[in-house]
Amino acid sequence: MNRTGTVPFRGCKVRRILLTLVIILVLSACERQEQSGAEDNAVVINAWFHSGREGERRVIINQVEQFNSIQHAIHVKLTILPEGSYNSQVQAAALAGDLPDILEFDGPYLYNYIWQGHLIPLDKYVSRNLRADLLPTILEQGTFEGHLYSIGTFDSGLGLYASRSDLEKAMLRIPNGPGDAWSVEEFDKVLASLAKNDPDGAVLDLKVNYRGEWYTYAFSPIIQSAGADLIDRKDYQASSGFLNSPSAIYAFQQVQSWFKHGYVEANVDDSAFILGRTALSWVGHWEYPRYVESLGDNLVVLPLPDFGYGARSGQGSWNWGITKNSRHPEQAYQFLEFILQPDQVLAMASANGAVPARRSVVIRSPLYKAGGPLELFSNQLLSGFTVPRPRTPGYPVISSVFQKAFDNIRNGSDVKDSLDKAALEIDQDIKDNNGYLMID
């Protein structure tokens, strides 16, 4: 497979692409009709946004309205698309040559979009002052082969939510920050101690009811914490020897033991932690509102366990780029510059609970500032305890293969065999795509 006219995501049906293509063409026709509402002499900039949560939608709609009202040279038209089919619609629009000026996308897809030739670098638009204020993880996520292609207004993080009273009842140490995480051996003892006071022994909520990208986002940091990785990040040409290294195998043998001992909640619903069925919940910042409402001051937020090389967390989220289709990239960036203003970043972060993308906004955030209840997440992002998902166009395949391997491991398959097969499958995909090398 190559970049020209080819969708490199496995499992993508031609029929589905054609159907989505029809949807995109209809949307485009509607947009052209609606453009009559813009200022007669205004440059019209089309922007796509994923549906997300209701609060996120309200904020982005308000931001577009604000931007359009404070100046009349540029008119931004916003199209909100369903999150579940968002990438398919992007791919269909790309095939039709009908991408918008501004595109929002989930972080891991960025590198594949660049490889396919859909995005332009933002280097000449982003000011030095803005770069200095952005979280290092935002810049890391948006950079590919030395160029900045995307910017997000918020970032993400993982942690262990816990019931303080349950930990104190079991006389367990409560870690203080990412540098003080439980070792994996200590964590095993924590699980065993909590299980003694639990009716069914299932004390850990891993959100196994979540599917798809969650598995890679949530559980690949285990590999990095063990000193291994999904792929060799020096040149992104091999997974063998990394994903199936001895340290990775050991780490996932530990994880598999949690399932074998019955410590992991079955997640028949999404209420295990708030109903007190588990004392621990391995999840991201987005659950804080529900959890604090349920547990109040009894809620504590802890780093993930340390598998030998320090606690690690996932990072990255939805971010923005400008497509090669845009005839007005300067004007498109003016809108991105607007939503990256501190007040706008704070508005979005307040709506979705995510970590603000700017340092100057983090210190203003009641949740993420020093001493705030979610300081752990901003601390992890600022202090090097997070790992970006591999910055390679082959990432969608890496993620899909890893998800399958994790499913097999949690269901009892041999860990070494599962990781060996996964590494070989990733290597074969890299070979099939000529190393995913960029074509000038």
C-alpha positions as MATLAB code, in Angstrom:
seq = 'MNRTGTVPFRGCKVRRILLTLVIILVLSACERQEQSGAEDNAVVINAWFHSGREGERRVIINQVEQFNSIQHAIHVKLTILPEGSYNSQVQAAALAGDLPDILEFDGPYLYNYIWQGHLIPLDKYVSRNLRADLLPTILEQGTFEGHLYSIGTFDSGLGLYASRSDLEKAMLRIPNGPGDAWSVEEFDKVLASLAKNDPDGAVLDLKVNYRGEWYTYAFSPIIQSAGADLIDRKDYQASSGFLNSPSAIYAFQQVQSWFKHGYVEANVDDSAFILGRTALSWVGHWEYPRYVESLGDNLVVLPLPDFGYGARSGQGSWNWGITKNSRHPEQAYQFLEFILQPDQVLAMASANGAVPARRSVVIRSPLYKAGGPLELFSNQLLSGFTVPRPRTPGYPVISSVFQKAFDNIRNGSDVKDSLDKAALEIDQDIKDNNGYLMID';
ca = [
       0.000    0.000    0.000;
       1.120    3.568   -0.628;
      -0.003    7.086    0.045;
      -1.775    7.742   -3.235;
      -5.480    6.993   -3.091;
      -5.095    4.270   -0.519;
      -6.684    4.003    2.893;
      -4.169    2.104    5.062;
      -6.583    1.205    7.865;
      -7.397   -2.471    8.016;
     -11.005   -3.627    8.054;
     -12.192   -0.619    6.036;
     -14.840   -1.851    3.619;
     -15.176   -0.318    0.159;
     -18.944   -0.222    0.574;
     -18.603    1.726    3.814;
     -16.242    4.222    2.176;
     -18.634    4.780   -0.746;
     -21.575    5.310    1.607;
     -19.577    7.747    3.704;
     -18.446    9.512    0.535;
     -22.079   10.182   -0.350;
     -22.595   11.646    3.137;
     -19.581   13.933    2.699;
     -20.792   15.166   -0.689;
     -24.239   15.932    0.730;
     -22.662   17.787    3.662;
     -20.511   19.782    1.267;
     -23.523   20.755   -0.794;
     -25.345   21.892    2.337;
     -22.313   23.907    3.410;
     -22.095   25.672    0.058;
     -25.761   26.645    0.342;
     -25.270   27.939    3.877;
     -22.267   30.086    2.962;
     -24.654   32.792    1.803;
     -25.068   33.650    5.490;
     -21.450   34.827    5.745;
     -20.232   38.358    5.115;
     -20.193   39.039    1.364;
     -16.449   39.753    1.262;
     -15.389   37.365    4.007;
     -13.063   34.443    3.419;
     -15.028   31.316    4.309;
     -13.116   28.727    6.339;
     -14.656   25.300    6.812;
     -13.810   23.428   10.020;
     -14.714   19.898   11.102;
     -15.159   18.922   14.741;
     -15.985   15.566   16.342;
     -19.278   15.436   18.228;
     -17.593   14.760   21.598;
     -19.427   15.596   24.805;
     -22.247   18.100   25.001;
     -20.081   20.584   26.900;
     -17.369   20.421   24.231;
     -19.918   21.039   21.486;
     -21.341   24.051   23.286;
     -17.885   25.575   23.724;
     -16.714   25.108   20.130;
     -20.007   26.475   18.757;
     -19.655   29.483   21.045;
     -16.025   29.964   20.013;
     -16.957   29.982   16.327;
     -19.713   32.510   16.990;
     -17.332   34.715   18.976;
     -14.642   34.608   16.300;
     -17.114   35.461   13.548;
     -18.532   38.357   15.559;
     -15.270   40.080   16.527;
     -14.056   40.445   12.941;
     -15.631   40.306    9.496;
     -12.765   39.321    7.210;
     -13.055   35.595    7.982;
     -16.190   33.511    8.455;
     -15.696   30.075   10.012;
     -18.296   27.451    9.182;
     -18.379   24.558   11.624;
     -19.479   21.022   10.785;
     -19.890   18.612   13.698;
     -19.557   14.939   12.739;
     -20.277   11.790   14.795;
     -17.200   10.633   16.695;
     -17.666    6.938   15.912;
     -17.477    7.413   12.128;
     -15.290   10.521   12.125;
     -12.141    8.956   10.682;
     -14.101    7.124    7.977;
     -15.666   10.402    6.897;
     -12.257   12.076    6.810;
     -10.929    9.286    4.605;
     -13.932    9.495    2.281;
     -13.589   13.257    1.985;
      -9.885   12.859    1.219;
     -10.672   10.455   -1.615;
     -13.145   12.970   -2.992;
     -10.686   15.864   -2.621;
     -13.224   17.554   -0.363;
     -11.467   17.982    2.974;
     -12.243   21.181    4.929;
      -9.706   23.932    5.636;
      -9.386   22.965    9.294;
      -9.547   19.410   10.523;
      -9.797   18.124   14.064;
      -8.578   14.578   14.688;
      -7.601   12.215   17.461;
      -3.871   12.456   18.114;
      -2.777    8.963   16.996;
      -4.222    9.461   13.501;
      -2.108   12.563   12.879;
       0.928   10.749   11.485;
      -1.131    8.671    9.086;
      -2.856   11.799    7.776;
       0.549   13.431    7.221;
       1.810   10.321    5.438;
      -1.248   10.369    3.201;
      -0.444   13.973    2.337;
      -3.495   15.634    3.879;
      -1.906   18.209    6.235;
       0.483   21.160    6.014;
       3.162   22.106    8.575;
       2.241   24.903   10.985;
       5.824   25.972   11.789;
       5.642   29.382   10.156;
       2.346   30.258   11.824;
       2.949   29.320   15.462;
       4.645   32.116   17.392;
       7.645   31.584   19.635;
       5.650   32.800   22.645;
       2.874   30.277   22.036;
       5.357   27.435   21.597;
       6.983   28.341   24.911;
       3.634   28.273   26.711;
       2.304   25.011   25.272;
       2.721   21.828   27.270;
       5.714   19.851   25.988;
       3.389   16.939   25.321;
       1.233   19.031   22.986;
       4.292   19.899   20.911;
       5.512   16.298   21.064;
       2.193   14.930   19.829;
       1.965   17.460   17.000;
       5.508   17.075   15.678;
       6.467   14.649   12.906;
       9.858   14.459   11.207;
      10.895   17.826   12.590;
       7.769   19.800   11.670;
       4.774   20.840   13.755;
       1.565   19.728   12.062;
      -1.049   20.030   14.784;
      -1.933   21.777   18.037;
      -4.431   20.735   20.684;
      -6.198   22.925   23.210;
      -6.091   20.207   25.875;
      -4.213   17.047   26.826;
      -5.018   13.917   28.804;
      -3.731   11.598   31.481;
      -4.210    8.334   33.354;
      -4.262    7.551   37.031;
      -5.614    5.271   39.718;
      -8.656    6.622   41.492;
      -8.990    5.136   44.951;
     -11.183    5.139   48.024;
      -9.048    6.633   50.786;
     -11.029    4.819   53.484;
     -10.495    1.450   51.788;
      -6.740    2.052   51.593;
      -6.562    3.175   55.221;
      -8.667    0.238   56.401;
      -6.188   -2.137   54.749;
      -3.298   -0.056   56.224;
      -1.826    0.613   52.769;
       0.645    3.326   51.844;
      -0.868    6.164   49.797;
       1.582    7.321   47.077;
       2.333   11.019   46.780;
       2.841   11.996   43.141;
       4.151   10.147   40.056;
       7.642    9.723   41.508;
       6.243    7.865   44.506;
       4.149    5.222   42.749;
       3.602    1.719   44.087;
       6.043   -0.753   42.533;
       4.311   -3.551   40.664;
       5.249   -5.944   43.479;
       3.761   -3.531   46.013;
       0.690   -3.144   43.816;
       0.173   -6.915   43.811;
       0.154   -6.803   47.609;
      -2.267   -3.858   47.529;
      -4.681   -5.871   45.386;
      -4.379   -8.913   47.653;
      -4.949   -6.817   50.790;
      -7.986   -5.046   49.364;
      -9.429   -8.329   48.097;
      -9.517   -9.709   51.643;
     -12.087   -7.063   52.586;
     -14.100   -7.343   49.366;
     -17.075   -9.733   48.981;
     -16.045  -11.097   45.575;
     -12.363  -10.117   45.564;
     -12.724   -7.955   42.443;
     -11.161   -4.684   43.576;
      -9.726   -3.215   40.363;
     -11.772   -1.455   37.678;
      -9.783   -1.509   34.399;
     -12.691   -0.331   32.234;
     -12.603   -3.505   30.167;
     -16.059   -2.448   28.974;
     -14.280    0.275   26.985;
     -13.085   -0.892   23.580;
     -10.833    0.152   20.731;
      -8.164    2.759   21.375;
      -8.704    2.565   25.132;
      -6.669   -0.643   25.388;
      -3.608    0.905   23.757;
      -3.945    4.240   25.522;
      -4.493    2.670   28.935;
      -2.235   -0.378   28.891;
       0.719    0.300   26.586;
       2.178    2.587   29.314;
       2.701   -0.643   31.266;
       5.209   -1.745   28.632;
       7.038    1.582   28.722;
       7.080    1.520   32.528;
       8.789   -1.868   32.226;
      11.495   -0.449   29.943;
      10.058   -1.839   26.704;
       7.869   -0.363   23.974;
       5.422   -1.099   21.194;
       8.081   -0.405   18.562;
      11.681    0.744   18.164;
      11.293    4.529   18.281;
      14.690    5.223   16.736;
      13.379    4.554   13.245;
       9.930    2.910   13.729;
      10.960   -0.067   11.591;
      10.635   -2.968   14.047;
       8.387   -4.157   16.845;
      10.123   -7.491   17.394;
      12.532   -7.255   20.285;
      10.502   -4.445   21.870;
       6.843   -5.416   22.218;
       7.890   -9.013   22.925;
      11.016   -8.246   24.969;
      11.548  -10.118   28.264;
      10.573   -7.055   30.281;
       7.331   -6.610   28.317;
       6.512  -10.296   28.747;
       7.144  -10.079   32.495;
       4.973   -6.964   32.816;
       2.010   -8.561   31.090;
       2.418  -11.781   33.016;
       1.867   -9.604   36.089;
      -1.224   -8.069   34.508;
      -2.548  -11.474   33.517;
      -2.147  -12.617   37.122;
      -4.586   -9.875   38.207;
      -7.233  -11.466   36.023;
      -6.355  -15.003   37.133;
      -6.657  -14.041   40.810;
     -10.049  -12.473   40.196;
      -8.935   -8.979   41.180;
     -10.331   -7.332   38.006;
     -13.971   -6.251   37.891;
     -15.988   -7.675   34.993;
     -17.398   -4.216   34.167;
     -20.903   -5.349   33.298;
     -21.682   -1.636   33.636;
     -19.661    1.531   34.190;
     -20.502    1.942   37.865;
     -18.100   -0.420   39.607;
     -16.144    2.308   41.372;
     -18.924    4.758   42.204;
     -21.085    1.958   43.632;
     -18.208    0.713   45.784;
     -17.766   -2.632   44.032;
     -14.084   -1.790   43.546;
     -11.633    0.209   45.643;
      -9.504    1.199   42.628;
     -10.271    2.498   39.133;
      -7.615    2.680   36.368;
      -8.891    5.453   34.097;
      -8.352    9.012   32.900;
      -9.134   12.554   33.957;
     -12.619   12.441   32.377;
     -14.083   10.347   35.206;
     -13.228   12.860   37.916;
     -16.611   14.700   37.916;
     -18.574   11.465   38.423;
     -16.151   10.076   40.951;
     -15.860   13.165   43.131;
     -19.625   13.548   43.131;
     -19.905   10.006   44.473;
     -16.950    9.844   46.893;
     -16.310   13.489   47.771;
     -13.310   13.973   50.056;
     -12.836   10.210   50.222;
     -11.514   10.236   46.645;
      -7.750   10.140   46.031;
      -5.937   10.202   42.683;
      -2.756    8.125   42.446;
      -0.174    7.353   39.749;
      -0.242    4.028   37.913;
       2.088    1.348   39.321;
       5.798    1.365   38.500;
       6.911   -1.722   36.565;
      10.593   -0.944   37.057;
      11.409    2.199   35.073;
       9.054    4.685   36.684;
       5.299    5.180   36.530;
       4.031    6.063   33.063;
       0.784    7.480   31.709;
      -0.751    7.865   28.291;
      -1.043   11.332   26.787;
      -2.546   13.021   23.760;
      -6.063   13.813   22.613;
      -8.017   15.569   19.873;
      -6.070   18.307   18.105;
      -6.257   20.608   15.093;
      -4.489   20.862   11.748;
      -4.834   22.670    8.423;
      -5.344   20.578    5.312;
      -3.602   20.870    1.965;
      -7.046   21.537    0.486;
      -7.195   24.933    2.162;
      -6.753   27.891   -0.166;
      -6.525   30.216    2.835;
      -4.187   28.633    5.399;
      -3.255   31.989    6.969;
      -6.896   32.775    7.698;
      -7.490   29.211    8.888;
      -4.664   29.578   11.381;
      -6.141   32.840   12.680;
      -9.088   30.824   13.965;
      -6.785   28.234   15.559;
      -4.852   31.085   17.154;
      -8.124   32.382   18.573;
      -9.179   29.105   20.218;
      -5.656   28.803   21.631;
      -6.010   32.064   23.549;
      -5.781   31.411   27.317;
      -9.444   32.221   28.042;
     -10.600   29.966   25.207;
      -8.326   27.104   26.314;
      -9.679   27.439   29.848;
     -13.260   27.410   28.568;
     -12.760   24.139   26.707;
     -10.790   22.511   29.532;
     -13.496   23.526   32.007;
     -16.144   21.970   29.761;
     -14.483   18.607   29.204;
     -12.335   18.355   32.342;
      -9.123   17.817   30.362;
      -5.703   19.254   31.125;
      -5.337   22.744   29.569;
      -2.780   22.814   26.760;
      -1.013   25.981   27.975;
       1.194   26.295   31.050;
      -0.266   29.713   31.816;
      -3.741   28.195   31.906;
      -2.758   25.199   34.040;
      -1.806   27.526   36.884;
      -5.239   29.192   36.587;
      -7.159   25.921   36.593;
      -8.829   25.035   39.913;
      -8.387   21.345   39.072;
      -4.840   21.204   37.682;
      -2.899   23.972   39.439;
      -0.436   23.144   42.216;
      -2.447   21.737   45.096;
      -5.497   21.099   42.899;
      -7.276   17.743   43.089;
      -6.002   16.705   39.654;
      -2.487   18.107   39.920;
      -1.223   14.557   39.296;
      -2.279   14.745   35.642;
      -0.665   18.111   34.874;
       2.423   17.085   36.873;
       2.794   13.919   34.800;
       2.577   15.878   31.537;
       5.026   18.550   32.653;
       7.533   16.242   34.353;
       8.152   13.530   31.756;
       5.980   10.744   33.172;
       3.872   10.377   30.018;
       4.639    8.626   26.723;
       3.120    9.582   23.356;
       1.743    6.809   21.259;
       4.244    5.908   18.504;
       4.672    8.751   16.023;
       4.439    6.665   12.883;
       1.877    6.392   10.061;
       1.658    2.712   10.987;
       0.184    3.501   14.391;
      -3.432    2.497   13.556;
      -2.222   -1.027   12.777;
       0.045   -1.109   15.851;
      -2.909   -0.126   18.021;
      -5.267   -2.657   16.473;
      -2.736   -5.478   16.852;
      -1.956   -4.526   20.455;
      -5.655   -4.466   21.334;
      -6.037   -8.001   20.022;
      -2.986   -9.175   21.972;
      -4.233   -7.606   25.193;
      -7.637   -9.246   24.751;
      -5.949  -12.618   24.292;
      -3.748  -12.111   27.357;
      -6.592  -11.097   29.649;
      -8.526  -14.140   28.490;
      -5.685  -16.485   29.454;
      -3.551  -16.921   26.322;
       0.185  -17.404   26.784;
       1.750  -13.963   27.183;
       4.956  -14.627   25.247;
       3.116  -16.269   22.378;
       0.588  -13.394   22.186;
       3.278  -10.703   22.145;
       5.467  -12.638   19.682;
       2.571  -12.883   17.234;
       1.704   -9.211   17.698;
       5.290   -8.076   17.059;
       5.552  -10.183   13.895;
       2.235   -8.838   12.590;
       3.353   -5.235   13.123;
       6.695   -5.924   11.440;
       4.933   -7.441    8.448;
       2.679   -4.397    8.095;
       5.714   -2.087    8.160;
       7.354   -4.196    5.463;
       4.165   -4.233    3.362;
       4.100   -0.428    3.469;
       7.791    0.060    2.604;
       8.586    1.248    6.085;
       5.929    3.976    5.972;
       8.586    6.297    4.604;
       7.466    9.764    3.555;
       7.327   10.437   -0.183;
       8.304   13.918   -1.291;
];
